Amino acid sequence: MIIQGSKGSINVYHKDLFISSFPLSNKRTIEWYEDNANKALIRGIKIENISLKTMIVVFKEILEYTYQKKINKKRIDSEQHQLFFMSILSLIKLKQIEHDDHILIMKKKFCKKY
């Protein structure tokens, strides 16, 4: 299901399968989502003392776990969707995956009435 905000939506894919959608608005921009993912990365490194290698492995496991749930048509709760999206953004930041292979930003289309 695509969740549309006032400015559009961010659709997230893994292995060419649509997994999640997040709204775009004046407050929740792509930069807002990226900033939250960066804060989580920094917290993991500085506060929790988790190595980057470990974080990368965990993020990739989250991607696979969510992907398998989607393939098997099992329910994915909102927390799992958010965790999946933050993992995608973190792996993009760490240059482990490509942005264009996983994220599609769709602006809201306004139709003209004739």
C-alpha positions as CSV (number, residue, x, y, z in Angstrom):
1,M,0.0,0.0,0.0
2,I,1.4,3.4,-1.0
3,I,1.1,6.0,1.7
4,Q,0.8,9.5,0.2
5,G,1.7,12.7,2.0
6,S,1.0,16.3,1.0
7,K,4.2,16.4,-1.0
8,G,4.2,12.8,-2.3
9,S,5.7,9.5,-1.1
10,I,8.9,7.6,-0.7
11,N,8.6,4.0,-1.9
12,V,11.2,1.5,-0.8
13,Y,12.2,-1.6,-2.7
14,H,14.5,-4.6,-2.1
15,K,15.5,-7.0,-4.8
16,D,12.9,-5.3,-7.1
17,L,10.1,-6.0,-4.7
18,F,8.0,-3.1,-3.3
19,I,8.3,-3.4,0.5
20,S,7.3,0.0,2.2
21,S,6.0,3.4,1.6
22,F,6.4,6.6,3.6
23,P,4.7,10.0,3.3
24,L,6.5,13.2,2.2
25,S,5.2,16.5,3.6
26,N,6.6,19.9,4.5
27,K,8.0,18.4,7.8
28,R,8.8,14.9,6.7
29,T,11.2,15.3,3.8
30,I,13.7,12.8,2.5
31,E,16.3,14.8,4.4
32,W,14.3,14.4,7.6
33,Y,14.3,10.6,7.2
34,E,18.0,10.6,6.3
35,D,18.8,12.7,9.3
36,N,17.0,10.3,11.6
37,A,18.9,7.3,10.1
38,N,22.2,9.2,10.5
39,K,21.4,9.9,14.2
40,A,20.7,6.2,14.7
41,L,24.1,5.3,13.0
42,I,25.9,7.8,15.2
43,R,24.2,6.6,18.4
44,G,25.2,3.0,17.5
45,I,28.8,3.9,17.0
46,K,29.4,6.4,19.8
47,I,27.0,5.5,22.5
48,E,26.4,1.7,22.0
49,N,30.0,1.0,20.8
50,I,28.8,-1.1,17.9
51,S,31.4,-1.6,15.1
52,L,30.5,-0.6,11.5
53,K,31.0,-4.2,10.3
54,T,28.4,-5.5,12.9
55,M,26.0,-2.8,12.0
56,I,26.2,-3.5,8.3
57,V,25.6,-7.2,8.9
58,V,22.6,-6.5,11.1
59,F,21.1,-4.0,8.6
60,K,21.5,-6.6,5.8
61,E,19.8,-9.2,8.0
62,I,16.9,-6.8,8.6
63,L,16.5,-6.4,4.9
64,E,16.5,-10.1,4.2
65,Y,14.1,-10.8,7.1
66,T,11.6,-8.2,5.9
67,Y,12.0,-9.3,2.3
68,Q,11.2,-12.9,3.3
69,K,8.1,-11.8,5.2
70,K,6.9,-9.9,2.2
71,I,7.5,-12.9,-0.1
72,N,5.7,-15.2,2.2
73,K,2.8,-12.7,2.5
74,K,3.2,-12.4,6.3
75,R,2.2,-9.3,8.1
76,I,4.9,-6.6,8.5
77,D,4.1,-4.2,11.3
78,S,4.8,-0.5,11.2
79,E,7.9,-0.8,13.4
80,Q,9.4,-3.4,11.1
81,H,8.7,-1.1,8.1
82,Q,10.4,1.8,9.9
83,L,13.4,-0.4,10.8
84,F,13.6,-1.6,7.2
85,F,13.6,1.9,5.9
86,M,16.2,3.1,8.4
87,S,18.4,0.1,7.5
88,I,18.1,1.0,3.8
89,L,19.1,4.6,4.5
90,S,22.0,3.6,6.7
91,L,23.3,1.1,4.1
92,I,23.1,3.8,1.5
93,K,25.0,6.2,3.8
94,L,27.7,3.5,4.3
95,K,27.9,3.0,0.5
96,Q,26.9,-0.7,0.8
97,I,23.9,-0.4,-1.6
98,E,22.8,2.1,-4.3
99,H,20.1,4.7,-3.7
100,D,18.5,4.3,-7.1
101,D,18.1,0.5,-6.6
102,H,16.1,0.9,-3.4
103,I,14.3,4.2,-3.2
104,L,11.8,5.8,-5.5
105,I,10.6,9.3,-4.6
106,M,7.2,10.2,-6.1
107,K,6.0,13.7,-6.1
108,K,2.3,14.3,-5.6
109,K,0.5,14.7,-8.8
110,F,-2.1,17.4,-9.0
111,C,-4.7,16.9,-11.7
112,K,-6.3,19.8,-13.5
113,K,-10.0,19.9,-13.8
114,Y,-11.4,20.5,-17.3
